Each structure stands twice: as structure tokens, then as C-alpha cells.
Amino acid sequence: MTDDISLLIKEAKPLYFARKRRNNVIKTVAAVFVCAFMLSWLSPKNYAYQYSDVWASEIYVTENGSVIEDMGLPVDEYGLLAVV
């Protein structure tokens, strides 16, 4: 009787561990897909790239005056606040 049970255990042992390994792989793959889906769902969709050209803005300010001058305050030749 115990020999029959031992033989059944020896026969079922590789199948049990193969099934357990397969289930662990399936769970791992499902968890990776869920994490990837959540990351893609939570990530921002619109990327607003703001181009900043320092030289172009300096040329614009030089050509169009300065903010201080537009406010009516005295400015020097560089568009900076003039101390009177």
C-alpha cells in the first residue's frame, strides 16, 4: 500500500512542479502586462515642447523695446532702467 502511494507521488511530482512553474510564469507575464498597461494609462499623453531661443528673444527685445520702456519708465540705450 505504501509502495503504491510512493510510486504515485514519484509519478506526480514532476507534473506538479511543471504545473506550478507554468502557473508562476503565467502570473508573472500577466503582472508585467498589467504594470505596463497601468504605466501607459497613467503617463501623460501630451508632451508640450517649449522651444526657447535665447538669441531670438534678445533680438526681439532689442527690436521692440523693453518691458520697462513700455511701462513708461526711463531707460538707457540698452533698455535697462535708467537711474535719474
MARKEDREN-212324 format. One line per 4 residues: number of its first residue (from 0); their letters; for each residue x, y, z of N, C-alpha, C. Coordinates in steps of 0.001 Angstrom, whole numbers, plus 500000, padded with zeros to 6 digits. Example, Ala and Ser with C-alpha at 12.3 -4.5 7.8 and 13.67 -1.06 7.14 Angstrom:
0) as) 513190 494310 507800 512300 495500 507800 513200 496700 507800; 512850 497750 507080 513670 498940 507140 512900 500030 507870 .
END
This chain:
0) mtdd) 500823 498808 500000 500000 500000 500000 500870 501259 500000; 501847 501305 500893 502721 502483 500938 503597 502558 499701; 503915 501403 499106 504698 501413 497870 503891 502022 496731; 502594 501743 496707 501735 502312 495670 501642 503835 495816 .
4) isll) 501543 504277 497042 501464 505723 497291 502796 506370 496926; 503902 505742 497260 505226 506283 496918 505398 506363 495406; 504946 505351 494696 505024 505368 493235 504149 506473 492650; 502970 506663 493197 502089 507740 492720 502711 509118 492966 .
8) ikea) 503341 509275 494136 503985 510557 494454 505157 510799 493517; 505967 509771 493272 507102 509910 492358 506635 510230 490944; 505517 509643 490549 504987 509892 489210 504384 511305 489105; 503741 511759 490155 503054 513052 490109 503977 514238 490408 .
12) kply) 505103 513977 491044 505992 515069 491472 506456 515943 490305; 506986 515401 489201 507402 516275 488088 506228 517028 487468; 505084 516374 487370 503910 517043 486800 503446 518193 487689; 503508 517972 488998 503091 519007 489947 503995 520237 489830 .
16) fark) 505328 520001 489799 506250 521123 489731 506219 521818 488367; 505963 521054 487299 505829 521656 485970 504594 522554 485925; 503498 522089 486498 502273 522896 486531 502473 524146 487389; 503161 523965 488523 503410 525092 489411 504289 526134 488709 .
20) rrnn) 505338 525682 488002 506226 526587 487277 505463 527305 486163; 504624 526567 485429 503841 527181 484353 502876 528228 484899; 502221 527926 486019 501305 528894 486625 502054 530132 487104; 503258 529952 487647 504047 531108 488083 504460 531972 486898 .
24) vikt) 504818 531343 485786 505179 532103 484590 503968 532873 484063; 502823 532228 484050 501606 532902 483578 501267 534092 484475; 501390 533920 485771 501102 535015 486702 502100 536156 486527; 503374 535822 486304 504393 536851 486115 504143 537643 484839 .
28) vaav) 503838 536951 483756 503563 537634 482480 502322 538514 482609; 501300 538027 483276 500090 538829 483477 500392 540063 484320; 501224 539916 485349 501574 541062 486190 502373 542095 485398; 503280 541645 484524 504051 542578 483694 503127 543331 482751 .
32) fvca) 502177 542631 482133 501238 543311 481240 500370 544309 481987; 499917 543951 483174 499101 544869 483967 499912 546102 484346; 501170 545908 484768 502023 547054 485126 502286 547940 483918; 502569 547335 482768 502805 548116 481553 501555 548891 481152 .
36) fmls) 500402 548260 481253 499152 548945 480918 498902 550111 481864; 499116 549901 483162 498881 550970 484127 499851 552122 483921; 501113 551811 483626 502080 552875 483374 501724 553657 482120; 501287 552976 481080 500909 553695 479866 499620 554489 480072 .
40) wlsp) 498736 553997 480911 497489 554704 481173 497716 555930 482051; 498644 555829 483006 498880 556934 483925 499862 557971 483385; 500599 557641 482354 501585 558585 481833 500884 559694 481045; 501473 560883 481057 500853 561992 480312 500897 561733 478808 .
44) knya) 499851 562127 478135 499748 561867 476702 500289 563020 475858; 500096 564241 476301 500513 565404 475513 501839 565929 476045; 502812 565920 475177 504110 566465 475539 504237 567840 474892; 504256 568859 475719 504367 570223 475214 505841 570613 475244 .
48) yqys) 506445 570632 474070 507846 571019 473976 507905 572523 473785; 508619 573170 474640 508715 574614 474585 510098 574982 474068; 510119 575534 472873 511378 575910 472248 511799 577268 472780; 512979 577320 473342 513469 578572 473903 514751 578961 473192 .
52) dvwa) 514669 580011 472410 515840 580505 471700 516253 581826 472332; 517353 581785 473044 517795 582959 473790 518147 584104 472847; 518839 583778 471756 519246 584837 470835 518048 585479 470155; 517064 584686 469786 515877 585235 469136 515109 586144 470092 .
56) seiy) 515025 585753 471366 514313 586607 472306 515082 587894 472576; 516407 587815 472591 517201 589041 472772 517034 589979 471579; 517015 589427 470384 516810 590250 469184 515423 590869 469209; 514419 590107 469643 513064 590623 469715 512983 591793 470698 .
60) vten) 513609 591635 471852 513574 592700 472854 514311 593929 472337; 515426 593713 471654 516195 594844 471122 515400 595584 470048; 514740 594830 469191 513985 595468 468108 512703 596136 468597; 512062 595576 469608 510747 596060 470018 510757 596797 471353 .
64) gsvi) 511904 597166 471845 511960 597878 473106 511930 596921 474278; 511827 597465 475460 511828 596627 476649 510515 596790 477407; 510312 595924 478351 509103 595967 479168 509114 597220 480032; 510275 597580 480518 510394 598775 481362 510026 600021 480561 .
68) edmg) 510480 600064 479320 510156 601204 478461 508663 601244 478152; 508070 600070 477969 506631 600006 477709 505820 600481 478910; 506388 600364 480120 505705 600830 481324 505834 602342 481494; 506654 602982 480669 506794 604435 480742 507925 604895 481647 .
72) lpvd) 508780 604005 482087 509904 604373 482942 511099 604747 482075; 512001 605578 482601 513172 605966 481808 514145 604796 481643; 514633 604635 480421 515583 603549 480126 516814 604121 479441; 517913 603380 479525 519125 603785 478816 519133 603149 477429 .
76) eygl) 520272 603236 476720 520344 602740 475342 520242 601212 475253; 520442 600521 476367 520340 599053 476377 518957 598561 476787; 518060 599448 477110 516718 599058 477533 516629 598759 479016; 517663 599119 479767 517663 598926 481211 517156 600166 481905 .
80) lavv) 516704 600001 483137 516159 601108 483913 517267 602138 484161; 517003 603360 483764 517988 604439 483943 517773 605097 485298; 518869 605261 486024 518791 605937 487317 518914 607425 487054; 517924 608169 487490 517868 609601 487232 518336 610382 488420 .
END
